[in-house]
């Protein structure tokens, strides 16, 4: 029972890390697009 819970929490943690990484990349892309767009 505890082993399954630990595995579930590890998968959940990896999923959350992945989501934060993707959100961070999207935020960086948005900032870069805004900077490139403002130069025009």
DORO-226611 format. One record per residue (C-alpha): residue number from 1; residue in one letter; x, y, z. Coordinates in nm, 2 decimals, decimal comma. Each point is the difference from the previous one (the first is absolute). Example, Ala and Ser with C-alpha at 12.3 -4.5 7.8 and 13.67 -1.06 7.14 Angstrom:
! residues 2
<rec pos="1" code="a" east="1,23" north="-0,45" up="0,78"/>
<rec pos="2" code="s" east="0,14" north="0,34" up="-0,07"/>
! end
This chain:
! residues 40
<rec pos="1" code="x" east="0,00" north="0,00" up="0,00"/>
<rec pos="2" code="x" east="0,27" north="0,25" up="0,10"/>
<rec pos="3" code="x" east="0,22" north="-0,09" up="-0,30"/>
<rec pos="4" code="x" east="-0,29" north="0,08" up="-0,24"/>
<rec pos="5" code="x" east="-0,06" north="0,33" up="0,18"/>
<rec pos="6" code="x" east="0,37" north="0,09" up="-0,03"/>
<rec pos="7" code="x" east="0,00" north="-0,08" up="-0,37"/>
<rec pos="8" code="x" east="-0,32" north="0,20" up="-0,05"/>
<rec pos="9" code="x" east="0,16" north="0,31" up="0,18"/>
<rec pos="10" code="x" east="0,31" north="-0,04" up="-0,21"/>
<rec pos="11" code="x" east="-0,20" north="0,00" up="-0,33"/>
<rec pos="12" code="x" east="-0,21" north="0,29" up="0,13"/>
<rec pos="13" code="x" east="0,32" north="0,20" up="0,08"/>
<rec pos="14" code="x" east="0,15" north="-0,07" up="-0,34"/>
<rec pos="15" code="x" east="-0,33" north="0,10" up="-0,17"/>
<rec pos="16" code="x" east="-0,01" north="0,33" up="0,20"/>
<rec pos="17" code="x" east="0,37" north="0,07" up="-0,08"/>
<rec pos="18" code="x" east="-0,08" north="-0,06" up="-0,37"/>
<rec pos="19" code="x" east="-0,30" north="0,23" up="0,01"/>
<rec pos="20" code="x" east="0,21" north="0,28" up="0,17"/>
<rec pos="21" code="x" east="0,28" north="-0,04" up="-0,26"/>
<rec pos="22" code="x" east="-0,25" north="0,03" up="-0,29"/>
<rec pos="23" code="x" east="-0,17" north="0,30" up="0,16"/>
<rec pos="24" code="x" east="0,35" north="0,16" up="0,05"/>
<rec pos="25" code="x" east="0,09" north="-0,06" up="-0,36"/>
<rec pos="26" code="x" east="-0,33" north="0,15" up="-0,12"/>
<rec pos="27" code="x" east="0,05" north="0,30" up="0,22"/>
<rec pos="28" code="x" east="0,35" north="0,06" up="-0,14"/>
<rec pos="29" code="x" east="-0,13" north="-0,03" up="-0,35"/>
<rec pos="30" code="x" east="-0,27" north="0,25" up="0,07"/>
<rec pos="31" code="x" east="0,25" north="0,25" up="0,15"/>
<rec pos="32" code="x" east="0,24" north="-0,05" up="-0,30"/>
<rec pos="33" code="x" east="-0,29" north="0,06" up="-0,25"/>
<rec pos="34" code="x" east="-0,10" north="0,31" up="0,19"/>
<rec pos="35" code="x" east="0,36" north="0,14" up="-0,01"/>
<rec pos="36" code="x" east="0,04" north="-0,08" up="-0,37"/>
<rec pos="37" code="x" east="-0,34" north="0,14" up="-0,08"/>
<rec pos="38" code="x" east="0,06" north="0,33" up="0,19"/>
<rec pos="39" code="x" east="0,32" north="0,06" up="-0,20"/>
<rec pos="40" code="x" east="-0,21" north="0,03" up="-0,32"/>
! end
